[in-house]
């Protein structure tokens, strides 16, 4: 292929040289000037000729006016520290009679105002924390996102509860309580799913058992307060220990996580009241987190 291209370029240059010489002869004949004159300025210098030959050999046809070049989409990196939404104080129904035993009993609960990350904490954000020597390394496994450039803006996963807590504290935040998490996802209208009624919205990150997580900014807003990915992508650690009926005391070595993940395959699994728990030291590829914060002046 290379030899063929070189032969084509040589033929092209030879043709152009013959055409150039013929043009010079014709102009000289018309002006009555001898072709063999000693005027060096009328001939291109070797450097100029080489540049001309190189340009001729590499030129490509310009695009037709009616065929503009297609724009190239460039994904912007997500912020290193998540933007947050203020969740106003309110009273809501926590739990459900329709789910598992540990979702019962449903009860009315008052929640003070707090702020919540718009989306789950990303690999990019957690990497910055490690670079600042404020966080420790997570696990690396098949669906773990750590160390994968293509997953920098996917949720951070494969880390234990203490690591999630450390990250939130490093940026002046904290993990949300279980009640705060459910209120942020459910609001005050007793919805069954975070997005409301009907089928899951387009882009919801679930039913991907062979694909893993999604970019946090690619999933839809699916909470009444403008948060993204409260359902799907990864489950999220909360601040609270587990108890089967919400009562105290709660376990110290087993924490609640909420929100389901990319692994769930059926709409019935996506209810906003679903609870789950693991030992603080477990690191799962379907488990990540987002942070909360008490507004200034209300600590």
N, C-alpha and C positions, 0 to 999 in steps of 0.2 A: 504493500500500500504506500509506503514512504517513497519508494523508487518511482512509482506511478505518479505521485504528486509532484516530485521533483522534475520529471520529464514534462509534465503538463505545464509547470511554471516556466521551464526553459523555453518551451515552444511559444508560450505566451509572450515572453520577453523578446524572443527573436522576431515575432510578428510585429510587436510594437516598435522595435528598432527599425525594421524595414519601412513601416508606415511613416515613422518620424523622418527618415532619410529622404523618402520620396517627397514629403511635404517641403523639406528644406530645398530640394532641387527645384521644385515647381516655383517656390517663392523667389529663388535666386534668378531663375530664367525670366520671370515676369519683371524683376527689377533691374535686369542686366548686370547682375553681379556674378563674378566667377565663384563657382562652388569651392574651389581650392584656395580661397583667400586665407590670409594669415591672421584673421581677427579671432583671437582666442575667446574674447568675451561673448562671441555668438554661439559658442559651444558650451554645453553644461560641463561643470567640473566633475572629475571622477566621484567625488563625495556626493554631489547633488544627484548624479546619475544613479549611484548605488541606492540612495534614499528613494529616488523615484521608482527604481526597480522593486525595492522592498515593499513600497506602498502598493504598487500594482499587483504584486504577488499575494498580498494579504487582504486586499480590499474585498468587501462583501456587498452584495446588492442591498440597497436601502429598502426598508419596509414600504409596502404600498400604502398610500395615504388612507385607504379604507381598511387597512389591517394594522391598527396600532398594536404595539407590544402589550401583552397581558400584564397587569400590575402584579407585583410579587407581594403576597401577604406576609407581614412580619409580626410575629407574636411578641408582645411586650412582656417583660418579666413582671411577675407579681411583686408587690412591695415587700421589702425585707421584714418590716413590722406591719402586721395587719391593720387595716382600717377597722373601725368599730362602729356599731350602731347603739344608740341609747335605747334601752328597753324600758318603757315607763312602768312605774309601779302599778300593780293590778292584782285582782283576785281571779283565780281560774280553778278549773276542776283538774286535779292531778289523779292519774290512774284510770282504770276502766274495769267494768264488770264483764267485759266481753273477751278478755285476753287470758293470759296465764294467771295462776294463783297469786304470783308475786306482784301483779298489777293492781290487786284489790287490797283494801276497799277504795273506791273513788272518794275523793274528799275535796272540799273547798280549801284553798290555800292562798294566803296573801303574800305577795313577793314585793320586796322593795325595789326601787329603780336600780338598774345596773347597766353596764355596757358589755357588749359581746362582739367578738371577732366576726366580721362579715363572712369569712370563709375559714376553712381548716388551715392550720399552720403548715407551711410548705417545707419541702426539703431545702430549698434555697434559704428560708428563714432560719431553719435549724442549723444549717451549715455556718451561717454567720455567728451563731451562738457558740459553736465549737471553735471557730476561728478566734473568738474573743476569750476562749478558755473558760466559758461559763457553763458549758454543757458537755456531756460525755457521749461517746459513740454508740449508735444503735446497732442492731443486728443487720446482717446482709444475707438474704435468702432469695428464693425464686421470685416472689412478689414484693420483696422489700425494695423500697425506692431509693435508699441511700446509695450514692456512688453512681447513679445512672443519670447522665446529662439530660437525656430526653424526659426525665421525670422530675427535674428541678422544681417545677411549678405544680407538681402533684402533691397530695398530702404526705406529711411525714408519718411514717408508720414503723412497726417493728421496734418500738421502744416501750419501756416499762413506765409505770405510773410516776415514780420519782423523777424520771427524766422529763416527762411532760410538765410536771410541777416546776422543776428547775428552769425549764425554758420560759414558762410564763412569768416566773419571778424575775428572770433576767431582763425582761422588757417592761417591768413595772406592772405586771398583771397577775392573775391567779387562775386556777381552774374553776369552772362554774360549778355550783352545787347542782345536785340532781334536779331539784325543783326549778332552779333558774333555767337549766337546759330545757326541761319539758315546757315551761312557760314560753321561752323564746321560740320554740318550735310549734307550739299549739295555740298560743294566744288565749283569748277569753271566750271563744265561740264553741268550745268542746269538740273541735274537729278531730276526726279519726286519723287523718294524714296531714303532714305538715303543709302540703300545698293546697289543702282544702278538699273539695269534692271532685269527682270524676277520675279519669285515668291519670297515671303519673305523667307529669309534663315532659316534653321532649328534652332530651339531654340528661335526665336524671341518671346518675351513675349506679345502676344496679343490673343484675342479670349479666354479669361479665366474669364468670368463673374462670375463663381461660385468657382474659385480657388484663385484669388488674384495675388499678385506679384510673381516675381522669384528672385533667388539669382542674384546679379549684375554681378558676374563672370561666370554665366551660360549662359548669353545671348551672341550672336555673335557680332563681330566687324561689325558695320554697318554704318561707315562713311569713307569718303576718307582719313581721317587723323588718322585712327586707334582707334577711340572711340567706346565704347560699349553702346548699349541700347539707341541710339538716337531716335529710334522708339520703342514704347511699354514700358512695365513695369509701369512707372508712367509718367504723364505729368511733365514738369519742369518749375518752376518759372523763369522768367527773370528779369532783373533790370528795364525794361522799363514799363511806364504806357501805357495804351491802347489808341489808336486812330484808327478810322475805316479805314484811308488811309495812315498810317505811318507818317502823318505830325505832326507838333507841333502847339500848345502845347499838350502834352499828359496828360492823367488823372493822378492825384496824388493818388487817393484812389482806383484805379482799375488797376491791373498789368496784363501784357501778360504772358501766359504760353504756352509752346511748347512741341511737341514730342509724343502725344497720349499715351494711357495706355493699361493696361491689359484688359480693358473693350471693346475696339473696336473689331469688329468681321469681318470686310470686308477689303480687300486690298484697296478698294477705299477710305477708311477712313485714310489710312496710309501715305498720301502725305506729303512730308517734308515741304510744304509751309503752312500747316494748322495752323491757329492762334486761340487762345481762350483767354478769360480774366475772372477774378473774382475780387471781392473786396479784398483788402489786408488782411482783417481779416478772410476770408473764410479758413476752414480747411477741405480738402477733401481726401478720401482714395485713390483716383487716382492721387493725385498731390504731387510731391516731388521736388527735385532740384539737381543740381550739381554746382560746383563753377568754376570760371575762375580767371585768374590773369594776370596782365600786366607784361611782362618780366622786370627783373631788368635793369635799365639804360634807360627804355623807358617810364617811368611814366610821 
